[in-house]
Amino acid sequence: MFDILKTLEHWPTFSEVGEDASEATMIILQHNNKNRYLKLALPLLEKAVIMKEANGRSFAMMLDRYLMHKNKKQVYGTQLVQYRIRDKKSENYGKMSDWGFWPIEDEKNVNSRRESIRMQPIEEYAKQVGINYKYLPENEDRKPPYRN
């Protein structure tokens, strides 16, 4: 099924397949856990977004997911994670933490990047998904945790 990406010349655009089908393509690729497919699809989706034939939010989510799987900081702040608490002194040792954002590159300017592709501010997004978010300058130095 995904071998078609190797020969695909462009992203399935709004005008060709409709908004729902174009978005469905992103959702399928986003959740397949094969980064090579995201790598192939990202430039196609980016070009479609520039032509206003795909959703900028879809590109942001796919790029951030790709970067997260590469153990790099995300750009748009779309990816959320939970961590297993590894501090043996903690009463919550072994339990999962609350949801939070995967580390964000240049976090203090994330809202200007989000605005550039018509996404809501990260504070509003956090509120929608039930996260109490506040920018903390010390997070700028936070490295992504290793992911298997």
C-alpha positions in Angstrom: 0.0 0.0 0.0 2.7 2.5 1.0 4.9 1.6 -2.0 2.8 4.1 -3.9 4.7 6.8 -2.1 7.9 5.9 -4.0 6.2 6.8 -7.3 3.8 9.6 -6.1 4.6 12.8 -7.7 2.5 15.0 -5.5 0.3 15.0 -2.4 -3.4 14.1 -2.9 -4.7 17.7 -3.0 -8.0 19.3 -1.8 -9.0 20.0 -5.4 -8.2 16.5 -6.6 -9.6 14.3 -3.8 -11.3 16.7 -1.4 -10.3 17.9 2.1 -11.4 14.8 3.9 -9.4 12.4 1.7 -6.3 14.6 1.8 -6.5 14.7 5.6 -7.1 11.0 5.8 -3.8 10.4 3.8 -1.9 12.4 6.5 -3.6 10.5 9.3 -2.8 7.1 7.9 0.9 8.1 7.3 1.2 9.9 10.7 0.2 6.8 12.6 2.0 4.1 10.7 5.2 4.4 12.8 7.4 4.0 9.7 9.5 7.1 9.5 10.7 6.4 6.0 7.1 7.0 4.8 7.0 10.3 6.6 10.3 11.3 5.0 9.0 10.6 1.5 5.7 12.3 2.1 6.9 15.5 3.9 8.2 17.4 0.8 5.0 16.5 -1.1 2.8 17.7 1.6 4.9 20.9 2.1 4.5 21.7 -1.6 0.7 21.2 -1.4 0.5 23.4 1.6 2.4 26.2 -0.2 -0.1 25.8 -3.1 -2.9 26.0 -0.5 -4.0 22.5 -1.5 -3.4 20.9 1.9 -3.6 21.9 5.5 -0.6 23.5 7.2 -1.6 21.9 10.4 -1.2 18.5 8.7 2.3 19.4 7.6 3.2 20.6 11.1 1.9 17.4 12.7 3.8 15.2 10.3 7.0 17.1 10.6 6.9 17.1 14.4 6.1 13.4 14.4 9.0 12.7 12.0 11.4 14.7 14.2 10.2 13.1 17.4 10.9 9.6 15.8 14.4 10.9 15.0 14.8 11.9 18.6 15.0 15.6 17.7 13.0 18.6 19.0 9.8 19.3 17.3 9.1 22.6 15.5 5.4 23.4 15.9 4.6 21.8 19.3 2.0 19.3 18.0 3.3 16.1 19.6 2.5 15.0 23.2 4.1 12.3 25.3 4.0 10.6 28.6 7.1 9.4 30.4 7.6 6.5 32.8 8.8 7.9 36.1 12.2 6.5 36.7 13.2 8.2 39.9 13.3 5.3 42.4 12.9 7.7 45.3 9.5 8.9 43.9 6.3 7.4 45.3 5.2 7.4 41.6 8.2 5.3 40.5 7.2 3.2 37.5 4.0 5.0 36.8 3.3 7.2 33.8 3.7 11.0 34.1 1.0 13.4 33.0 0.9 14.3 29.3 3.3 17.0 28.1 4.9 18.4 25.0 7.8 16.6 23.4 10.7 19.2 23.6 10.2 22.1 21.2 13.0 23.8 19.2 13.2 27.6 20.0 10.1 27.2 22.1 9.8 30.9 22.9 9.0 31.5 19.2 6.7 28.5 18.6 3.6 30.6 18.4 4.9 32.7 15.5 5.7 29.5 13.6 2.2 28.2 14.4 0.6 31.5 13.3 2.5 31.4 10.0 0.5 28.2 9.0 -2.7 29.4 10.6 -2.5 27.3 13.8 -3.9 28.4 17.1 -1.4 29.5 19.8 0.1 26.6 21.7 -1.5 27.7 25.0 -5.0 27.3 23.4 -4.0 23.9 21.9 -2.7 22.8 25.3 -6.0 23.8 27.0 -8.0 21.8 24.4 -6.0 18.6 25.2 -6.1 19.2 28.9 -2.5 20.2 29.5 -1.5 23.1 31.7 1.2 24.7 29.5 3.5 27.6 30.4 6.6 28.6 28.6 9.7 28.1 30.8 13.0 29.5 29.5 14.9 26.6 31.2 13.1 24.2 28.8 15.1 25.6 25.9 18.0 23.5 27.0 16.0 20.4 27.5 17.1 17.5 25.3 14.6 15.0 23.9 14.6 11.7 25.8 15.8 8.7 23.9 13.0 6.9 22.1 13.1 3.3 21.0 
